[in-house]
Amino acid sequence: MIVSDASKFKSTISLQYKGVSVNLKNSLKSIMNLMSIRIKPGANVEITANGCDEHYSLQTIENSLSNATISKL
């Protein structure tokens, strides 16, 4: 979901967790890298974007994550 959303934008989008940064724009590699850092449910992560559509990209990802969390409750 996050990688799919990130691929829609021109900005560089990264996720940081416990000192590890994953570029979310590399599709398959991004998915594998996210799996390898083993983010636990409820963990805090930082997602950053840099580029012409950074605000919209972060807003879209935040909405997707919020909707995913709500649907699991």
C-alpha positions in Angstrom: 0.0 0.0 0.0 2.7 2.6 0.9 4.9 1.6 -2.0 2.0 1.7 -4.4 1.0 5.2 -3.1 4.6 6.5 -3.3 5.0 5.3 -6.9 2.3 7.8 -8.0 4.4 10.8 -7.2 7.5 12.6 -8.5 8.9 13.4 -5.1 11.5 11.2 -3.4 9.7 9.4 -0.6 11.5 7.6 2.2 10.5 5.7 5.4 12.8 5.7 8.4 12.6 3.1 11.2 15.2 2.4 13.9 17.9 4.2 11.9 17.2 2.4 8.7 15.9 4.4 5.7 14.0 2.8 2.8 13.3 4.5 -0.5 9.7 3.9 -1.2 9.9 4.5 -5.0 11.8 1.3 -6.0 8.7 -0.9 -6.1 9.8 -4.5 -5.6 13.0 -3.6 -3.9 11.1 -1.2 -1.6 8.7 -4.0 -0.6 11.6 -6.3 0.2 13.4 -3.6 2.2 10.3 -2.8 4.2 9.8 -6.5 5.0 13.5 -6.8 6.1 13.3 -4.1 8.7 10.4 -5.8 10.4 8.2 -2.9 11.5 6.1 -4.0 14.4 2.4 -3.1 14.7 2.0 0.2 16.5 5.6 1.2 15.9 6.5 4.8 15.1 8.0 5.5 11.7 9.0 8.7 9.9 8.0 9.2 6.3 9.6 12.1 4.4 9.1 13.5 0.9 11.2 15.9 -1.1 10.1 17.3 -4.4 7.4 19.2 -6.3 4.5 17.2 -4.9 5.8 16.4 -1.5 2.9 17.8 0.5 0.3 16.0 -1.5 2.3 12.7 -1.5 2.6 12.7 2.3 -1.1 13.6 2.7 -2.0 10.7 0.5 0.2 8.2 2.3 -1.1 9.5 5.7 -4.7 9.0 4.6 -4.0 5.5 3.3 -2.4 4.5 6.6 -5.2 6.0 8.6 -7.8 4.2 6.6 -6.0 0.9 6.9 -5.7 1.3 10.7 -9.4 2.2 11.0 -10.5 -0.7 8.8 -8.6 -3.2 11.1 -10.3 -1.9 14.3 
